[in-house]
Amino acid sequence: MVFKPGDDISIVISGQAGQGLQTLESLLTRIFKLSGYHVYSCSEFMSRIRGGNNSTQIRVSSRRVASCTKRIDIFVPIHQGAMERFHDRITHETVILGQKDIVESRYLEQGYAFIEIPLKELSGRAGGAVYANLIMTGVLSGLFYVERQLMEDEVGRFFSGADNKRTQGDILAAGIGYEAGSSLLKPGQASIAIERADDVRHELLMNGIDAVGMGGLAGGCNFVSAYPMSPSTGLLVFFARHAADSGVVVEQAEDEISAVNMALGSWYAGGRALITTSGGGYALMTEGVSLAGCIESPLVIHIGQRPGPATGLPTRTEQADLNLVLYSGHGEFPRVILAPGTIEQGFFLARHAFYLAEKYQVPVFILTDQHYLESRYNVMDLDESMVLDQRYIVKTEPGYKRYALTQSGVSPRGIPGFGGGRVRADSDEHDEHGFITEDAGVRKSMVEKRLKKHDALCDEILPPVLIGPQDYQCLLVGWGSTFHAAKEALEILGRDDTAFLHFSQVYPLAREAGQYLERAKKRIIIENNATSQFGTLLRQYTGFGFDGRIMKFDGTPFMPDEVADELRSMLLKED
């Protein structure tokens, strides 16, 4: 087993729900990062509390990595049947690390690289099978030459909320594993020699949930209402965890209809509210979103996408709710749809969403997915100095017109009790004061006024990011969470005629989108859905279609090596 300096190592740990894989992932990624390694992790799990088969993938690298890879360098099974789903990814280059009677016989018989870890015996020494995840934490820490004291300190910190006896048991289990792991690589037989960087130790280790949550706080969010629904529940938990020290009021509503109406009530009173949900939950909110369009209320909605229709695959990933968000709500009114692809974008776009919602009095959507929210990696820093705390609330005077006709379509927004004017909100069509009307002329003026905001919003569109050569022949186009897989795929290809165009704002579209597409001789779209929803939107607004599609809709995210393979195949046909 030899790993060359400069390489990155992909570890897959496979076990049952209830065996503590999330604890193992959280501990290892932090331990590796504190040791100076660049690190990335993502999890996949079945929709069940116990049993089944879950896995976590961790990449440890000498360079920045932010996507999962099909390649498995070290495979760690921790229950019977843990290998079944990975037959197409375990190769003779993979090192299998685990209890011998857990490893499928064909791998032992066919000479696959195998190193035995007597997990049952080591767990028994620690106090029982419950410590298996801590044993493997120690084994992998020792294997990667982590300082033992650093590992033990981190285990103690992680379990600091438990009683002292339990915490000491966890540290003991990790130590037992560490001794086993550090003895595996004998001098002259094998080595793991990934370069470390001192700067990495001080970087932030975050996932998409953290990024969107911190961005919301930076944007002035002070009220969160939601009904739990994976994968968006993590964001609700984030705000609940930080409610006391941030001053955010968090309300778990009885259903999604209540959640959206609570948020509208908060904005009406001068708050800055966020709703977090998934596609199925958002389907129940659309009447409330249409109400926001009519009363011109700001609204920020985070939607963590997962595969549908109906319950679909509730713990998997997909990018299939773009059309739902784009066309939902009866009637016509402007909206903004943002879709982060990186941790940094998640922070910035969540903060930006509150600015746009309040300034233009429109619904703003933050569209993520399970893969984005659960992916964790180290980043250098987030620019907290650019906290957008501008307020666009006016002090009202007698005779105040809540829906005054203006050149931009944005009326002065007052809130009840701030000034001497009356602040009216009515879901029926209304005049400038907010009184119900069926006058045809007033109706026409109000529709035109609301739609004018679209033009104003177009002046604040975030442009797409071009990665690769400016004089490209082939252009790969993606949005949201496809960013890192597509970017690394281009690095794997190493072609000087291919670039990647990533959109983090998918509506309204940047004016220059058509110019980028026009310059390409071959255009390829990459999306985690079956019908190319964003590709269809681009063609509708620019007139340019796509020569190729890289689609994935089996509930799993893109991996850079598989994207590179598909791109290579498409480009070879042209060459």
N, C-alpha and C positions, 0 to 999 in steps of 0.2 A: 504494500500500500504506500504509494509515493505521491505527494502533492507538491507541485513545483511552486517556488516563490512567485508571487504575483497573481496566481490563480485565485478564483473564488470557489468555495466549496458549498455544495447544495446538500442540505440535510433534510430528510423527510422522516418524521416520527409519526407512526400510525398506531392508534389505539381506540378503545371504546369510549363513548361518552361516559363521564363519571370517573375516568382515570387521571384527570388532572392535566390534560394536554395544554389547556390555556395557561395554567400556572407555570408549566414547564417552559412554554413559549415566552411568557412575560419575563421570567427569571433569566433564561438564557440570552435573550436579545439584549437585556440590560447589562448582564455580566460581560458579554462579548464587546458591547459598545464601550463599557468602562475599561476594558482591557486594550482599547485602541483599534479594534476591528470595525470596519464598516459592516453594517448588518441590515438585513431585510427579513421580514417574516410575514406569512399570511396563513390563514387557517381555512379549512373546509370542514363542515360538520353537518351531520344529518339532523333532521327535525325530530329529535327524541331526547329525552333526559338521560337515559342510560342505554347501553348496548350500541348496536350498529357499529359503524366504523368511521372515525374522524381522523383527521391528519393535520399536521402543521408542517410547513416548509420554512426552513431558516437558511438564508444564504450568508456566509461569512466571507468577507472579501477584503482585498487590499485597495479596492476602488469603490466608488459609490455604486450601490445597486439598489434598485427599487421595483423589481418585478420578480415573479416566480419563474422558474425555468423547468423545462421538461426533464432535463438531466438530473439524475440523482447520484451523488457521489457517496453518501453515507445513508443507509436505510436502517431505521431503528423500529422494529416491530415490538409492541409491548402487550399484545394479546393474541390468542389463537385466531387465525383468519385475517390478520392485519395486512398480509401481503397480497391478498387475492385481487384487489383493485389496481395493483401497481405492476402487473406482469409486463405491460408494454413499456414501462419506464425503468425497470430494474435490468441492468445489463451486466456483462462480465467486468465492466469497469466500476461497478457499484460495490462498495464494501457493506456487507450486512453485519449489523452489530446487535447482538441480543441473545436471549435464552435459546439454547439449541432446540428444545422440544417445541418452541413456538415457530421456528423457521420451517417453511415447507420443504419436504424431503427432496424435491426435484432440484432445489438450489444447492443442497449439500451434495447430491449425487452427481450433478453436472459441473462441479468444480467452481462454483461462484465463490468469490472472496468472502470469507466468513470469519468473524472474530467473536468468540463466545463471551457473553457477559452473563454470569449466573444471577440473573435478576431476582429470582425467588429466594435464593440463599442470602443475597445481600440485603434484600428487603426484610427478610426474617431477622437478620442481625440488627436491623434498624428498629424493628418493632412490628412489622407486618406488611402486607401487600399495599396498604394505603401509602406507603413511602416510595413506591416504585418510581413515581415521577421525580422525586427528589434524588433518588439514586441515579437516574439518567441525567439529571442536571449536573450532578457531580462527575459522572463518567465523561460527559462531553466537555465539561470545564477542564478536567484533567487532560483530556485528549488534545485540547487546543492551548495547553500551557498557560491557562489562566492562573493568576496568583491565588493560592488557596484562601488567604485571609480576605481578599477582595470578594471571592465567592461567598464565604461564610458571612461576611458583613452584609452582603446583599440579600442573602436568604433571611438573615435576622431582621433586616429592614422590611422585607416583603411581608413577613409574618408577625410584625411587631404588634398587631392588634390582638393576637391570640395570647393565651396565658403563657407564662414563661416556660413551663414544662413542655408544652407543645412546641414552642419555638426552638427550644434546645434539642428536641427530638428531630425537628426538620434539619437543623444544622448538622446533627450527628449523621443523619441519613445522607446528606449531600457530601459530607466528609468521607463516608464509606465509599460512595460512588467515585469520589475524586481519587482516592487511592487506587481503585481498580482502573480508572481511566488513564491515570498518569503512568501506569506500568505497562500499558498496551504497546506503546511505540518504543521498541528497543533500539539503541544506537546501531546504525548500519543496516537496519532492516526496513524502516519506514520513517517518514517525517511529514509533519504538517508545518509548512514554513510560509504562512501568509504574512505579508508585511503589515506592520502596525503603524498608526500615526497618533502621536500624542494629542493632536487637536481634536480627534474624534472623541476622546474621553469626555470633553467638555461640551459636546454638541447635544442637541435636543433629540430625544427618541420619541417619536409621535406616530399615531395612526390617523386615519382620516377623520375619525370621530373627534379626536383632540383638536385637529386643525379647524374643523367647522365650528366646534364649540368655542374655542378661543377666539376665532374670528367674530362669532356672534357677540361675545363679551366686549371685544374691541369696538364693535359697531354700536354698542349701547343697549344691547338686548337686556330687558329687565322683566320680561314675562314669557314663560314657556308653557304652552298647553298642548297635550298630546294624549292619545290613547295608544298603549304599547303595541308595536307591530314590527317584527324584525324586517330588515336589519336596522331600522331607524331608532329602535329602542335604546341603543347605546348612547345616542345623543341626548335623549331624555335623562338617562342615568348620569351623563356628564354634568348636566345643569343641576340635577338634584344633588349631586355630590358637592358641587361648588356653590350651592344656593346661599348658604350661611355667610360665606366670606365675600360673595360678589353682590349680594342684595337682590338677586334674581328670584322672583316668585315663580315656583314651579307647580303646575296643577295637572295631575293625572285625571283627565276627564272621563266621564262614563261612556263616551263614544266619540267618534270623529266629528259628528255634527256639532256637538257641544264644544269640542276643541276649537274648531274654526270660529264659532260665534264668540267664544271667550276671547280669542285673539282680536277679533274685530272690536269687541268692547274695550279691550286694553288700548288699542290705537285711538279709538274715539275719545278716550279719557286722557290721552297724551302719553301713553306708554309706548314701548317698542317691543312688540310681541313676535315670537317665533312659534311656528307649528312644525312638528317633525312627525312624519308618517311614511308609509310605503304606498305602492300603487293602489292596492285594494282599499286602504284607508282613505286615500285621497279621493277615490271614486265617490265616497260619501260626502266629501267636502265641497263638491263642485257648485252646489247652490250657494254656499257661503262665499265662494270665490266670485261668483257672479254678483252677489250682493256688494262685495268690495268694489267691483267694477262700477256699479251704479252709484254708490255713495262716495266713490272716489276715496276709498280708505287705503292707506298703506297696508301691506300685508307681506310677511316673509314666510315662505313655506319650504321646508326641507323635505325632499322625497328620496328615500333610500330605495333604489330599484331592486326588484327581485323577479324571477321568472313567473309569469302568469301563463294563461288566464286563470281567473279565480285564485285559489290558494296556491296553485302551481308548485314551485319548489321553494318553500318559504325561507330556506336558509342558504340558497344559492344566489348566483349573480346574473345580471342581464342588463341591457340598455334598451328596453322595449317600451318605456313609458313616455318617450318624447312626444309622440302624437297625442297621448292622453293629456299631458300638461299643456301642449300647444293649443289644442282645440277645445279644452274643457270649459264649461260655463256657458250658459245660454246668452245670446246676444253678442254684441261686438264691443270689445274694450281692449286697451293695450296691456301688455305684460312684458316681463323680462325673464329669460331663462338662462341661468348660469350653470356650468358643468365643470367643476375642477378636475384636473388630472394629476396634480401633484399636491403634496402637503402644503407647500407655500401658497399655491393657488387656492386651496381650501380655506386657508386663513384669510387671504386677501378678499376672495369673492364673498365669503360670509359677511365680512365687515362691509364690503361694498354694497351688498344687498340691502342693508338697512339704510344706507345713504340714498340709493336709488328709490327705494320704496317711499321714504319720507319726502324726498324732494319732489317726486313726480306723482305721488299719491296713487300708486299702482301695485298690483301683486307682483312680487319678485320670487322666482323659484330657484332653489339650489338643488340641482339634480345630481345625485351621487348614485352609488350602487353598493352592494354587499362587499365586492372586492375592494373598492376604494376605501370604504369605511374601516375594514378590518386589516388593511395593509399597514405595516409598521416599518419605519426605517429612520435612520439618523439624518438630520438636516442641520445646516450650519447655524441658522438663526431665523427669527421672524422679526420683521420690522414693526415693532410695537409703537414706534414714535408716530406712526401715521394713523392713529386712532381717529376714526371719522365720527366725531360727536356733534357735528353741525345739526342744529334744529331748525325746522322750517315751520314753526308755529307762530301765528300772529296774535297780538292782543286785539280782541274784537271791540268794535264800537257799535252804538245803537244803529240799527239799519244794516248791520253786517250781512253781506251776501256770501254764503258758504260756497255757492257754485257760480260765482261771477264769471262772465265771459271774458276771457283774456286772449292775447295774441298767441301765447304758448300753449293754451289749454289748461294750464295749472292755475287753480284758484287759490286765493289766500286761505290757509287752513287754520281755523281756530278750534279751541276745545272748550267744553262747558266750564264756566266759572273763571275763565281767564279773560277779563274784559267785560264790557257792558252789553255785548251783542248776543243774539240768540243763535245757537249752533244747531241746525236741523239736519237730520239724516232720514231719508225716506227711500224705501226700495221701489216705490212707484216713480215713474218719470216726474221730474220736478222742474221748477223754474230756478232762477238764480238765488232766491231766498231759501229754497228748499221746500216750497209748497207744491203739493200734488197738482199736476196739470195734464190735460189731454190736448192742449193746443198744438196743432201740427207744426207751426212755425217754431215754437219753443222746443218741441221734440227734436226737430231737425238741427237746431242750433246746439242743443245739448250733446247729441251724438257726435256732431262735428267737433265740438269742444273737447270731448273726451279723446277722440281719435287723434287730435293734434299732438297729444303727448307722445305719440309714436315717433313723430318727426323730431321732437326735442330729445327723446331718448336715443335716437340714432346719432346724435352728436356726442354721446358718451359711450359708444360701443367699444368694448375691449377688442382690439385686433387679434387675429389668429397669430400663432407663433410658428415661424418657419425654421425647421431644423435640417441642416444639410446645405448643399450647394445652391447658390442663387440661380445658376444657369442650368437647373434641372431639366431632364427630359421626361422623367417619370415622377409623378407626385402622388404620394400616399396621403390620404386625408382621414383624420379621425377626430373624435371629441371625447371629453370626459376621461374616464379611467383607462382608455387605450393608450394614453400618453407614453408611459414608461416601456411597455412591451414593444410598441412601434419604434420608439427611439433606439432601444437596444437592438432591435432587429436590423435597423439600418447600420449600426456599428458592426454587427456580425457580417452583413453583406459586404460592407466596405466599398460600395460603388460610388463613383463621383458624379453619376448622372441621375441619382435618385434622392429625393428630399421628402420630408414629412411635414405636413401642415396640420397643426392641432388647434381646434377651436375650444376655448373655455367659456365663451358666450355663444350660445347656439340660436338665440333669438332676442332682439332683432339681429340679423346677420350683418357683419362688417361689410361696408361698401366695397372694400378691396378684395372680397372673396372671389368674385368673378375674374378679377385680374390674375390672381394666383392660378386659378383653374385654366384660364385661357392660355397661359404660357406653357402648359404641360402638353407634351405629345401623347402621353399615356396617363390616365387618371385612375387610381385605385382607391376604393373606400374600405375602411376597416371599422366594423361595428359589432357589438355583442348583441345582435338581434338577427332575425331571419329575413326581414323585408327591407333593410337599409333605410330606416326612417330618416336619418339625417341626410343621407345621399339624396333621397327624394326631395327633402326640403331645399337642399342646395340647388338641385336642378330646377325646382319651381322658381327660385329667386334669381338664379344666375343664367339659366338656360343651358348649363353644361352638365352632361351626364357622365357616367363612369364606365371605363372599359373593363374594369375588373372589380370583383367584390371579395373581401375576406370577411366572412360571416361566421360567428360562433354563437350558438344558442342552446348548448347542452347544460347550462348552469355553471360552467367553469370559465375562468378568465383566460384571456390570451396569454401565451407564453412567448417570449421573444424568439426562441429557436424555431417554434412552429410557424410564427409569422414570417421569419426569414426564409424558411423552406417554401412557403406559399409564394412569397414575393419572387424568390429565385426561379421557381417554376414558371411564373407568369412572364418574367423578364426574359428567360431563356427562349420562350416562344417568339419573342420579338427579335432577339439577337440572331 
